[in-house]
Amino acid sequence: MSLRDEFTNCESDVRLDGKVALVTGATSGTGYEIAKNFANRGARVIIASRNTEKLEKTKANLIESTGNPNVVHRQMDFESLKSVRAFVTEMYTYEPRLDILVNNIGAIGLEDRLTEDNLNLMMQVNYFGTFLLTFLLFPLMKLSAPSRIVNVSSLALILGHIEIDQMNEVGRYSNFGIYSNAKLADVLFTVEMNKRIQGSGVSVFSMDPGLGKSEFFRHYDDGFWKSALNTALLIFGRRLHRVATMSVFLAIDPRVADSSGKHFRDCAEFYSTWFANDTNLTCSLWERSKQLVRIHPQEDWETNFLYY
Ligand SMILES: NC(=O)c1ccc[n+]([C@@H]2O[C@H](COP(=O)([O-])OP(=O)(O)OC[C@H]3O[C@@H](n4cnc5c(N)ncnc54)[C@H](OP(=O)(O)O)[C@@H]3O)[C@@H](O)[C@H]2O)c1
């Protein structure tokens, strides 16, 4: 075992037979290992990502390597909120329950431009997609309670800075800057959501996976930086099945049952910047996010009496 893999307190023998787990961004990297871990525990595993061909291959690999035939793939592209809504409609049509949601989709090195939804592409892929997906799936998770949501952030969040009215502005932030902002937003919405869903039986956590041996920088245009940064991940990153253990721990372990709303690293509570305690900021980010992803009154479980 390498020193970098030396967090041993995450191991858990919890089985997931009869449970349903959704892992976003499971076609590569850590997401694949998270899905595999859940499948090995007997869960019905739904893998979601944007590329159908990759999804089909990933599903076949998961079934073959775990012997669990209960793996389903569903396409969803975070570049389009319409795609997220279509995915959610499929979930409500075909899945009577959802016990675990791991929000793992993330990308760096994408273009600095607006999407068809008028949001900054990096913010949408790293934050608004997750926000919308989680908001819309919450009623299903409440029906399946106790259930858990894990939001994958990054240590980059400490460089993040949320300017509510400027967060989607093209040309305002560096690529790493906007990635950091989005990863901070993932943590702030975790804190705020936890306050708003008290008593629902749904827990929500955020976590920093540390460095992992993925090809996370593959979207960079610049060949030198792409190769240098991916090589650095290979050298300094942890093995991905170990990184996956941290999200799995938060999704299943009884030891964190009372820690909803908290931020974790290496399976222990971790520093998440003072922004997380700024109740004005977390509240305004939540409300502004609802406006920007255009939560319809019928979708809004905070105000629609049908959800009570
Ligand atoms: N690796 C690290 O050192 C590190 C460090 C800190 C945080 N993280 C976070 O950990 C998470 C997993 O990253 P990873 O290292 O495993 O990277 P990865 O291998 O690049 O995995 C990212 C996943 O997200 C999917 N994805 C990207 N853009 C998408 C979109 N528009 N719509 C739908 N799916 C999309 C990718 O699909 P495709 O296969 O189609 O691209 C892939 O399945 C990310 O949230 C990342 O920010 C990673």
PDBQT file of the ligand as one rigid body, heavy atoms in Angstrom, charges set to zero:
ROOT
HETATM    1  N1  LIG A 401      -8.799  13.234 -10.418  1.00  0.00    +0.000 N 
HETATM    2  C1  LIG A 401      -8.539  14.100  -9.473  1.00  0.00    +0.000 C 
HETATM    3  O1  LIG A 401      -7.381  14.242  -9.053  1.00  0.00    +0.000 OA
HETATM    4  C2  LIG A 401      -9.641  14.929  -8.852  1.00  0.00    +0.000 A 
HETATM    5  C3  LIG A 401      -9.298  15.816  -7.831  1.00  0.00    +0.000 A 
HETATM    6  C4  LIG A 401     -10.294  16.557  -7.219  1.00  0.00    +0.000 A 
HETATM    7  C5  LIG A 401     -11.610  16.387  -7.609  1.00  0.00    +0.000 A 
HETATM    8  N2  LIG A 401     -11.915  15.516  -8.627  1.00  0.00    +0.000 N 
HETATM    9  C6  LIG A 401     -13.347  15.382  -8.982  1.00  0.00    +0.000 C 
HETATM   10  O2  LIG A 401     -13.679  14.001  -9.030  1.00  0.00    +0.000 OA
HETATM   11  C7  LIG A 401     -14.741  13.793  -9.969  1.00  0.00    +0.000 C 
HETATM   12  C8  LIG A 401     -14.369  12.638 -10.891  1.00  0.00    +0.000 C 
HETATM   13  O3  LIG A 401     -13.251  13.000 -11.636  1.00  0.00    +0.000 OA
HETATM   14  P1  LIG A 401     -12.239  11.951 -12.312  1.00  0.00    +0.000 P 
HETATM   15  O4  LIG A 401     -10.898  12.302 -11.870  1.00  0.00    +0.000 OA
HETATM   16  O5  LIG A 401     -12.737  10.576 -12.120  1.00  0.00    +0.000 OA
HETATM   17  O6  LIG A 401     -12.374  12.427 -13.835  1.00  0.00    +0.000 OA
HETATM   18  P2  LIG A 401     -12.915  11.750 -15.149  1.00  0.00    +0.000 P 
HETATM   19  O7  LIG A 401     -12.316  10.410 -15.349  1.00  0.00    +0.000 OA
HETATM   20  O8  LIG A 401     -12.705  12.788 -16.197  1.00  0.00    +0.000 OA
HETATM   21  O9  LIG A 401     -14.489  11.541 -14.880  1.00  0.00    +0.000 OA
HETATM   22  C9  LIG A 401     -15.438  12.530 -15.117  1.00  0.00    +0.000 C 
HETATM   23  C10 LIG A 401     -16.747  11.899 -15.530  1.00  0.00    +0.000 C 
HETATM   24  O10 LIG A 401     -17.682  12.953 -15.777  1.00  0.00    +0.000 OA
HETATM   25  C11 LIG A 401     -18.253  12.772 -17.068  1.00  0.00    +0.000 C 
HETATM   26  N3  LIG A 401     -18.616  14.051 -17.677  1.00  0.00    +0.000 N 
HETATM   27  C12 LIG A 401     -17.803  15.089 -17.998  1.00  0.00    +0.000 A 
HETATM   28  N4  LIG A 401     -18.519  16.066 -18.580  1.00  0.00    +0.000 NA
HETATM   29  C13 LIG A 401     -19.800  15.628 -18.655  1.00  0.00    +0.000 A 
HETATM   30  C14 LIG A 401     -21.009  16.180 -19.145  1.00  0.00    +0.000 A 
HETATM   31  N5  LIG A 401     -21.053  17.373 -19.766  1.00  0.00    +0.000 N 
HETATM   32  N6  LIG A 401     -22.149  15.465 -19.031  1.00  0.00    +0.000 NA
HETATM   33  C15 LIG A 401     -22.130  14.237 -18.471  1.00  0.00    +0.000 A 
HETATM   34  N7  LIG A 401     -21.015  13.647 -18.001  1.00  0.00    +0.000 NA
HETATM   35  C16 LIG A 401     -19.869  14.349 -18.078  1.00  0.00    +0.000 A 
HETATM   36  C17 LIG A 401     -17.157  12.093 -17.881  1.00  0.00    +0.000 C 
HETATM   37  O11 LIG A 401     -17.718  11.520 -19.047  1.00  0.00    +0.000 OA
HETATM   38  P3  LIG A 401     -16.818  11.246 -20.364  1.00  0.00    +0.000 P 
HETATM   39  O12 LIG A 401     -16.181   9.921 -20.077  1.00  0.00    +0.000 OA
HETATM   40  O13 LIG A 401     -17.807  11.214 -21.469  1.00  0.00    +0.000 OA
HETATM   41  O14 LIG A 401     -15.831  12.367 -20.460  1.00  0.00    +0.000 OA
HETATM   42  C18 LIG A 401     -16.635  11.102 -16.848  1.00  0.00    +0.000 C 
HETATM   43  O15 LIG A 401     -17.486   9.975 -16.786  1.00  0.00    +0.000 OA
HETATM   44  C19 LIG A 401     -14.941  15.128 -10.680  1.00  0.00    +0.000 C 
HETATM   45  O16 LIG A 401     -16.057  15.781 -10.110  1.00  0.00    +0.000 OA
HETATM   46  C20 LIG A 401     -13.685  15.914 -10.354  1.00  0.00    +0.000 C 
HETATM   47  O17 LIG A 401     -13.924  17.315 -10.332  1.00  0.00    +0.000 OA
HETATM   48  C21 LIG A 401     -10.965  14.780  -9.247  1.00  0.00    +0.000 A 
ENDROOT
TORSDOF 0
